[in-house]
């Protein structure tokens, strides 16, 4: 019985190593360790042997059983690993290939689209693009832009203060000063970027985008400002547009103007289909931005960089990118730009 146990163990090990799949291995296990297999039957017969033979026979049979179980477990691990490698190779995905079905390509956000359209217009008019920090000194955000010490915009309720002398910029106008410090006149720049104010409703958000413009040269007049903004309005809203300038006040321009464009829905008539135009509310004009001639006091802060207010003049303007996008695409609520609703974003390819 001992010799037979050893023979079965050797025979089983050969069969185990020859198994090429988990199914074959299971068949080998049942053949040598199943309830009706020879080795388990022999183990049941040990109790019938003479007492002096039971110990040796039982030990030999159990060693044979353990040897077969160990061989089966080792081969099973090998087969599982091989099958996993084969499956991974067979199911390998090339992540560089397009999905199936092919997903539609993404698109620029409407705010980015509009900002780039505005930039293209002014680049075509000879302006350069300048950028500046979003966290800036009070000096650049207010002082150098001729804001009086008691101006309401300086209040902590109207501006995000990082510290007493540092703010999140409330407009892109601080870059006007930085641009003049960086280069002498003549200077023609636009400044796109994010700005921050503590407002939140259908027409205001705490973060929004502006495009500032600055032109400084000799003999620059309000007529040059009018012509520049007329070219912008026609490039953006259509060739039939007209612009008008209305007196206003800004700390850093004198004179200051609000700029309106003739309504592009009613074509400046104030009515649509016999009723009041829903876009301009019958006014025939739509406000689009603020502008004016640069106040000589502003040049006083950069006189040492070549900006002598007795020799040069300039104009400046500032517009909200969201405002232009809302008017051009008839978006009713500013917050839609920031809700990340794909149903809204997919409308603007």
C-alpha positions as CSV (number, residue, x, y, z in Angstrom):
1,X,0.0,0.0,0.0
2,X,2.9,2.4,0.7
3,X,4.5,1.7,-2.6
4,X,1.2,2.2,-4.4
5,X,0.7,5.5,-2.6
6,X,4.1,6.7,-3.8
7,X,3.3,5.5,-7.3
8,X,0.0,7.4,-7.3
9,X,1.6,10.6,-6.1
10,X,4.2,10.5,-8.8
11,X,1.6,9.6,-11.5
12,X,-0.6,12.5,-10.3
13,X,2.2,15.0,-10.3
14,X,2.9,14.1,-14.0
15,X,-0.8,14.5,-14.9
16,X,-1.0,17.8,-13.0
17,X,2.0,19.3,-14.9
18,X,0.5,18.1,-18.1
19,X,-2.8,19.9,-17.6
20,X,-3.2,22.8,-20.0
21,X,-6.3,24.4,-18.6
22,X,-8.2,24.7,-15.4
23,X,-10.8,22.2,-16.8
24,X,-8.0,19.6,-17.4
25,X,-6.6,20.3,-14.0
26,X,-10.0,19.7,-12.3
27,X,-10.3,16.5,-14.2
28,X,-6.9,15.4,-12.8
29,X,-7.9,16.4,-9.3
30,X,-11.1,14.4,-9.4
31,X,-9.3,11.4,-10.8
32,X,-6.8,11.2,-8.0
33,X,-8.6,12.9,-5.1
34,X,-12.3,12.5,-5.8
35,X,-14.5,10.4,-3.5
36,X,-14.3,7.4,-5.8
37,X,-10.6,7.8,-6.5
38,X,-8.1,5.1,-5.5
39,X,-6.2,7.1,-3.0
40,X,-9.2,8.1,-0.8
41,X,-10.4,4.6,-1.0
42,X,-7.1,3.3,0.3
43,X,-7.2,5.9,3.2
44,X,-10.6,4.4,4.2
45,X,-9.1,0.9,4.3
46,X,-6.2,1.8,6.7
47,X,-8.4,1.0,9.7
48,X,-8.7,-2.5,8.5
49,X,-5.0,-3.2,8.4
50,X,-3.1,-5.0,11.2
51,X,-2.2,-2.5,13.9
52,X,1.5,-2.7,13.2
53,X,0.9,-1.6,9.6
54,X,-1.6,1.2,10.1
55,X,0.9,3.9,11.1
56,X,3.3,3.6,8.1
57,X,0.5,3.1,5.6
58,X,-1.5,6.1,6.9
59,X,1.5,8.3,6.9
60,X,2.5,7.4,3.3
61,X,-1.1,7.8,2.1
62,X,-1.5,11.3,3.7
63,X,1.9,12.4,2.3
64,X,0.8,11.3,-1.1
65,X,-2.5,13.2,-0.8
66,X,-0.8,16.4,0.4
67,X,1.7,16.1,-2.4
68,X,-1.1,15.8,-5.0
69,X,-3.0,18.7,-3.4
70,X,0.1,20.9,-3.4
71,X,0.8,20.1,-7.0
72,X,-2.8,20.9,-8.0
73,X,-2.7,24.2,-6.2
74,X,0.6,25.2,-7.7
75,X,-0.5,24.3,-11.2
76,X,-3.9,26.1,-10.7
77,X,-2.0,29.4,-9.8
78,X,0.1,29.0,-12.9
79,X,-2.9,28.4,-15.2
80,X,-4.8,31.3,-13.7
81,X,-1.9,33.7,-14.2
82,X,-1.5,32.5,-17.8
83,X,-5.2,32.9,-18.5
84,X,-5.1,36.4,-17.0
85,X,-2.2,37.4,-19.2
86,X,-3.9,36.0,-22.2
87,X,-7.1,37.7,-21.4
88,X,-5.4,41.1,-20.9
89,X,-3.6,40.7,-24.1
90,X,-6.8,39.7,-25.9
91,X,-8.9,42.5,-24.4
92,X,-6.2,45.2,-24.5
93,X,-7.6,48.7,-25.3
94,X,-5.6,51.2,-27.2
95,X,-6.5,54.4,-25.3
96,X,-5.1,56.5,-28.2
97,X,-7.9,55.4,-30.5
98,X,-11.2,57.4,-30.7
99,X,-14.1,56.0,-28.7
100,X,-16.9,53.9,-30.3
101,X,-19.2,55.6,-31.0
102,X,-16.9,58.5,-31.7
103,X,-17.6,61.3,-29.3
104,X,-18.2,64.8,-30.6
105,X,-15.1,67.1,-30.1
106,X,-15.3,69.7,-27.4
107,X,-15.7,73.4,-28.0
108,X,-14.6,76.6,-26.6
109,X,-16.8,78.1,-23.9
110,X,-18.9,81.0,-25.1
111,X,-17.1,83.4,-22.9
112,X,-13.7,82.3,-24.4
113,X,-15.2,82.5,-27.9
114,X,-16.5,86.0,-27.4
115,X,-13.2,87.2,-25.8
116,X,-11.2,85.9,-28.7
117,X,-13.6,87.5,-31.2
118,X,-13.1,90.9,-29.4
119,X,-9.3,90.4,-29.4
120,X,-9.4,89.7,-33.1
121,X,-11.3,92.9,-33.9
122,X,-8.8,95.1,-32.0
123,X,-5.7,93.3,-33.2
124,X,-7.0,94.1,-36.7
125,X,-7.2,97.8,-35.7
126,X,-3.5,97.8,-34.6
127,X,-3.9,97.1,-30.8
128,X,-1.6,94.7,-28.9
129,X,-2.8,92.4,-26.1
130,X,-1.5,93.0,-22.6
131,X,-2.1,91.1,-19.4
132,X,-1.6,91.8,-15.7
133,X,-2.1,90.2,-12.2
134,X,-5.6,89.4,-11.0
135,X,-4.4,90.2,-7.4
136,X,-3.1,93.7,-7.5
137,X,-2.1,96.6,-5.3
138,X,-4.6,99.3,-4.3
139,X,-2.2,101.7,-5.9
140,X,-2.8,100.3,-9.4
141,X,-6.5,99.4,-8.8
142,X,-7.6,102.8,-7.4
143,X,-4.9,105.4,-6.6
144,X,-3.2,105.6,-10.0
145,X,-6.6,105.5,-11.7
146,X,-7.7,108.8,-10.0
147,X,-10.2,107.3,-7.5
148,X,-10.8,109.7,-4.7
149,X,-10.0,108.4,-1.2
150,X,-13.7,108.2,-0.4
151,X,-14.8,106.6,-3.6
152,X,-17.5,104.0,-2.9
153,X,-15.7,101.3,-4.9
154,X,-12.9,101.4,-2.3
155,X,-15.3,100.1,0.4
156,X,-14.7,96.6,1.8
157,X,-18.4,95.8,0.9
158,X,-17.7,96.6,-2.8
159,X,-14.3,95.1,-3.3
160,X,-12.5,91.8,-2.3
161,X,-9.6,92.8,-0.1
162,X,-6.7,90.4,0.4
163,X,-5.1,92.8,2.8
164,X,-5.3,96.6,3.4
165,X,-3.1,97.3,0.4
166,X,-4.0,94.3,-1.9
167,X,-7.2,93.5,-3.7
168,X,-8.7,91.2,-6.2
169,X,-8.8,93.6,-9.1
170,X,-12.3,95.1,-9.7
171,X,-11.5,95.9,-13.4
172,X,-8.7,95.3,-15.9
173,X,-7.9,99.1,-15.8
174,X,-4.8,98.6,-13.5
175,X,-3.0,97.1,-16.5
176,X,-3.3,100.5,-18.2
177,X,-0.9,101.9,-15.6
178,X,1.4,98.8,-15.8
179,X,1.4,99.0,-19.6
180,X,2.4,102.7,-19.6
181,X,5.1,102.0,-17.0
182,X,6.5,99.3,-19.3
183,X,6.6,101.2,-22.6
184,X,6.6,104.9,-23.7
185,X,3.9,106.3,-26.0
186,X,2.5,105.8,-28.6
187,X,0.7,102.9,-26.9
188,X,-2.3,100.9,-28.2
189,X,-3.3,97.9,-26.1
190,X,-6.3,95.9,-25.0
191,X,-6.4,94.0,-21.7
192,X,-8.7,90.9,-21.5
193,X,-9.0,89.2,-18.2
194,X,-11.0,88.1,-15.1
195,X,-12.1,90.7,-12.5
196,X,-13.9,90.3,-9.2
197,X,-16.7,92.1,-7.3
198,X,-19.0,91.0,-4.5
199,X,-22.2,90.9,-6.6
200,X,-24.4,88.0,-7.5
201,X,-27.7,88.1,-9.4
202,X,-29.1,87.6,-13.0
203,X,-26.8,90.3,-14.4
204,X,-23.8,90.1,-12.0
205,X,-21.5,87.4,-10.7
206,X,-18.6,87.6,-8.2
207,X,-16.2,86.8,-11.1
208,X,-16.6,88.0,-14.6
209,X,-14.5,89.1,-17.6
210,X,-13.6,92.4,-19.1
211,X,-11.7,93.7,-22.0
212,X,-10.0,97.1,-21.4
213,X,-8.7,99.3,-24.2
214,X,-6.1,102.1,-24.1
215,X,-4.8,104.3,-26.9
216,X,-2.2,107.0,-26.2
217,X,-0.6,109.1,-28.8
218,X,-0.3,112.7,-30.0
219,X,-3.5,114.4,-31.2
220,X,-5.8,111.6,-30.1
221,X,-9.4,112.8,-29.9
222,X,-12.9,111.7,-28.9
223,X,-13.6,111.3,-32.7
224,X,-10.9,108.6,-32.8
225,X,-12.6,106.8,-29.9
226,X,-15.9,107.0,-31.7
227,X,-14.5,105.6,-34.9
228,X,-12.7,102.8,-33.1
229,X,-15.8,101.7,-31.2
230,X,-17.9,102.0,-34.4
231,X,-15.6,99.6,-36.1
232,X,-15.8,97.2,-33.2
233,X,-19.6,97.4,-33.0
234,X,-20.0,96.7,-36.7
235,X,-17.5,93.8,-36.6
236,X,-19.3,92.3,-33.6
237,X,-23.0,93.0,-34.2
238,X,-23.3,93.6,-37.9
239,X,-22.3,96.2,-40.6
240,X,-25.5,98.2,-40.1
241,X,-24.8,99.2,-36.6
242,X,-24.3,102.7,-35.3
243,X,-22.9,103.9,-32.0
244,X,-23.7,106.9,-29.9
245,X,-21.9,108.4,-27.0
246,X,-23.7,109.7,-23.9
247,X,-22.1,111.9,-21.2
248,X,-21.2,110.0,-18.0
249,X,-18.6,109.9,-15.3
250,X,-15.7,107.6,-14.6
251,X,-12.8,108.6,-12.2
252,X,-10.1,107.9,-14.8
253,X,-11.5,109.5,-17.9
254,X,-12.5,113.1,-18.7
255,X,-14.8,113.6,-20.5
256,X,-16.4,110.2,-19.9
257,X,-19.1,108.6,-22.0
258,X,-21.4,105.6,-22.0
259,X,-21.5,103.9,-25.4
260,X,-24.6,102.5,-27.0
261,X,-25.1,100.5,-30.1
262,X,-28.2,100.7,-32.3
263,X,-30.5,97.7,-31.5
264,X,-29.8,94.8,-33.8
265,X,-33.2,93.2,-33.3
266,X,-35.4,96.2,-34.2
267,X,-32.7,97.8,-36.4
268,X,-32.9,101.0,-34.4
269,X,-36.6,101.5,-34.9
270,X,-37.7,100.6,-31.4
271,X,-40.5,98.2,-32.5
272,X,-40.8,94.6,-33.8
273,X,-43.9,93.4,-35.5
274,X,-45.8,96.4,-34.5
275,X,-44.9,96.1,-30.8
276,X,-42.1,97.4,-28.5
277,X,-38.8,95.8,-29.2
278,X,-38.1,93.2,-26.4
279,X,-34.3,93.7,-26.6
280,X,-34.0,97.5,-26.4
281,X,-37.4,98.0,-24.7
282,X,-38.3,100.5,-27.4
283,X,-35.2,102.7,-26.7
284,X,-33.6,101.9,-30.1
285,X,-30.2,101.8,-28.4
286,X,-28.4,99.2,-26.2
287,X,-25.7,100.1,-23.8
288,X,-22.5,98.1,-24.4
289,X,-19.6,99.7,-22.6
290,X,-18.1,102.8,-20.9
291,X,-15.3,104.9,-22.3
292,X,-13.7,108.4,-22.4
293,X,-10.6,110.4,-22.8
294,X,-7.9,109.5,-20.3
295,X,-7.9,112.0,-17.4
296,X,-4.6,114.0,-17.3
297,X,-4.4,113.1,-13.6
298,X,-3.8,109.5,-14.6
299,X,-1.0,110.5,-16.9
300,X,0.5,112.3,-13.9
301,X,1.1,109.0,-12.2
302,X,3.2,107.8,-15.2
303,X,4.7,111.2,-16.3
304,X,8.3,109.9,-15.6
305,X,7.7,107.1,-18.2
306,X,7.2,109.6,-21.0
307,X,3.5,110.4,-20.5
308,X,3.4,114.2,-20.4
309,X,-0.2,115.3,-20.3
310,X,0.8,118.5,-22.0
311,X,2.0,116.6,-25.0
312,X,0.0,113.4,-25.4
313,X,-3.7,112.4,-25.1
314,X,-5.5,109.1,-25.0
315,X,-8.7,107.3,-24.8
316,X,-9.8,104.3,-22.8
317,X,-12.8,101.9,-22.8
318,X,-13.9,98.9,-21.0
319,X,-16.5,96.3,-21.7
320,X,-17.8,93.1,-20.1
321,X,-17.2,90.0,-22.2
322,X,-20.3,88.4,-20.7
323,X,-22.4,91.5,-21.6
324,X,-21.3,91.3,-25.2
325,X,-22.0,87.5,-25.3
326,X,-25.4,88.0,-23.7
327,X,-26.4,90.6,-26.3
328,X,-25.0,88.8,-29.3
329,X,-26.5,85.4,-28.4
330,X,-29.6,86.6,-26.5
331,X,-28.6,84.9,-23.3
332,X,-31.1,86.0,-20.6
333,X,-29.2,85.2,-17.4
334,X,-25.5,85.7,-16.7
335,X,-25.4,82.7,-14.4
336,X,-25.9,80.4,-17.3
337,X,-22.3,80.9,-18.3
338,X,-21.1,79.4,-15.0
339,X,-23.7,76.6,-14.4
340,X,-21.8,74.2,-16.6
341,X,-25.1,72.9,-18.0
342,X,-24.1,70.9,-21.2
343,X,-27.5,71.6,-22.7
344,X,-26.7,75.3,-22.7
345,X,-23.0,75.0,-23.7
346,X,-23.7,72.8,-26.7
347,X,-25.7,75.5,-28.3
348,X,-22.6,77.5,-29.1
349,X,-20.3,75.5,-31.3
